[in-house]
Amino acid sequence: MNLMNNPELLDRLASAYALGTLRAGARSRFEHLAREHSPVRAAALLWQGRWAALSEMQAPVQPDASVWIRINNLLEAEKSAAVQNRPQIASRKNPAAHALAWWRNAALAGGLATVAATAVGLWTHQALKHTAQQQLSSLQTQLQTTQAALEAAPQIQYVAVLADAKAGPSMLVTFDANHSQLVLQRVGAVQEAANQSLQLWALPQKGAPRSLGVLGRGEVEQLTAHEAEVQAVPTLAISLEPKGGVPSETGPTGPVLFTGALIRRQL
């Protein structure tokens, strides 16, 4: 059978030769044809490249030290053969010898390409793994930073604007559920005397007023309170009391300066 007229058979034989499953007489005949016909050599080289490329798809494996020793031995053997046999001179006298030398070099190059592809695949896998670990570590750090920022950020659930008898706003009150904290900011010009204090009261729908704390003299004051103390309170009030305030049980004893509805925000 003329192999040149049967591309499908040539392709199968070239594949088996490059893979190493073509043996004995069949392998010798294929090598003889490859020396004589360039299409056969081209088909074999094509399949050597294909098999070498498959190594990139496999899990990387660290080559054993003996592999590098064998490669070095092959290279040294080729150098020795080149010096002893003078293939360049022989090829001018015998074209078949030139083709055989070319074929051996091509086979060696294919083997080296396979080993090199495996080594490059291993290095690439390790580099990608290291990069992925760095990216994961960075994302974890960003997540922790974001969570910390969210926990530290105020969660304003209740707001009240306390106004005087003329409806002039005098105090802005917010409740931060994250920190169980009432924050009061003066927005009016009121200023108590040195022997007096402003005291914040919760005015429930039923029952007596309940003290939520005594304000200092700063522009912004913070009072500790739990959500249960404010969630059912419709109105807040501020009274003017003796310095240091009065007990919650007595209720406001001085004039009520500011009042306002406590509104729950929709988060």
C-alpha positions, 0 to 999 in steps of 0.5 A: 500500500502506498502510504502517500495515497492514504492520509488517514493511515499515515495520520494513524501511524504517525500518531502511534509512532510519536506516542511510542506504540508503533514497534518492531518492524512497523516502526522500522518501516515507518522510519524508513519511509520518513527518511525517504518522504518529507510528508511522513516526516511532517506527519510524525513531527506534527504528532510529536508536537500534539503529544507534547502539548497534552502535558500542559493539560495534565497535573504538573509533576516534579521531574525526577532527578534521573530524568535530567541525568538521562537528558544530559547523557543523551546530549553528551552521546549526541555530541560524541556521535557528531564528532566521531561520525562526522554526519555533515560530511557523511550526509554529502555522500549519503542522503539517507544518513543525513535523513537519519541524523535529522530524524534522530535530532527531531525525536530528541527535540520532541522528547526535550519539548515534552520534558520542558513543557512539563517543567514549565507547567509545574512552574506555572501551576506554582506561580498561579497558586501563589498568586491565588493565595495572595489574592485570597489573603488580600480579599480576607483582609479587605473583608475584615476591614469592611466588617470592622468598619460596619461594626464601628459605623453608627446604626441610627435607628431613632431620631428626634428634633426637640423644639422649644415652645415657639417650635424653634429647634434646639436639640437633635437627638439620635440613637445608635443601636450598634453602640447603645448610645444616645447622641444629643447635639445642641442646635439652638442658643440655649445655655444653662446657668453654672448651677443648673443642668439639662436632663433628658426624659422619656415620656411613655404613652403610659406611666411617669416620665423616666430619666435617660440622663443628665447632659454636660455643657458640651455642644455634643453629648453622649448618653448610654441607653439600651434600645428597650429604653427608647423603642416604645417611647413616643416623645422625649423632653428636656427639663432644666434641673439643679446641677447634676439633675434629679432622681428619675423617680421624682420626675422633672422638677424644673421647667420643660424647655424642649420636647419632640417626637422620637421617630424610628427610621426605616433602615 
